[in-house]
Amino acid sequence: MNALTLSGSIRKGSYNRLLQRDVSERLRRRGVAVTELDLADYPLPVFSEDIEVEGMPDAAVELGRLFVAADIVFIASPEYNAGLTPLLVNTLDWVSRQKGRPFRHAVFGLGGVSSGKLSTVVGLSHLRDMLTKVMALTAAIDIRVGPGEEAFDTQGQLIDETAITRAELLADELIRLAAK
Ligand SMILES: Cc1cc2nc3c(=O)[nH]c(=O)nc-3n(C[C@H](O)[C@H](O)[C@H](O)COP(=O)(O)O)c2cc1C
């Protein structure tokens, strides 16, 4: 079984990157081969059908290939203005245009860290809705963490007990669903 994990933030010190790393480790401990993507390595222009006609960017083709090959995809998504980050929306729009139905293969797990106590509850709802509309299977349990500065220790380890419990449940659920 193999998994792809990504973060909707490429900010230095991103809390969502820390959550991505945490879930990646939990999946590895369960025997899953995990590819931890850094979206900074896949620079893409803001999506336009004109660019698509001129020629599909290599990064979009490679991301599409990775999504098609994955049994599990975990997305750590910040919340921007009660929605998603432009980076994540742009990435998913490019992926949606790739061959092989990139959202139809894996089971998707969602999580997010924000600076507020309400965490990413609204943003993750948008993300789940969008993924459902493109026929992706999403695990019902998600991981909502906030405020980010209280949830991780100085080494970047997740220390929020509720988040840890949910991350454990999600890792188990992703493997259970992917095995079906
Ligand atoms: C443009 C922008 C909009 C934001 N909007 C929200 C929001 O709607 N809700 C929220 O909880 N946090 C919001 N935040 C704060 C982010 O949750 C916080 O910056 C978080 O740490 C971003 O994730 P990262 O640490 O992975 O980069 C916003 C931040 C930015 C830059």
The ligand as a Gaussian input file, in Angstrom:
#p B3LYP/6-31G(d) Opt

LIG

0 1
 C       -4.723000      35.194000       3.774000
 C       -4.941000      34.486000       5.085000
 C       -6.229000      34.205000       5.489000
 C       -6.465000      33.492000       6.689000
 N       -7.734000      33.153000       7.021000
 C       -7.944000      32.358000       8.108000
 C       -9.265000      31.848000       8.384000
 O      -10.212000      32.114000       7.673000
 N       -9.412000      31.042000       9.448000
 C       -8.357000      30.696000      10.269000
 O       -8.564000      29.947000      11.221000
 N       -7.102000      31.163000      10.033000
 C       -6.874000      31.972000       8.970000
 N       -5.607000      32.437000       8.689000
 C       -4.496000      32.093000       9.599000
 C       -3.889000      30.732000       9.259000
 O       -4.683000      29.757000       9.894000
 C       -2.449000      30.606000       9.782000
 O       -1.641000      31.574000       9.141000
 C       -1.888000      29.216000       9.593000
 O       -0.746000      29.083000      10.393000
 C       -1.557000      28.939000       8.111000
 O       -1.084000      27.613000       7.957000
 P        0.476000      27.253000       7.871000
 O        1.036000      27.442000       9.251000
 O        0.490000      25.815000       7.471000
 O        1.128000      28.145000       6.869000
 C       -5.366000      33.133000       7.515000
 C       -4.048000      33.455000       7.085000
 C       -3.846000      34.118000       5.893000
 C       -2.421000      34.402000       5.447000

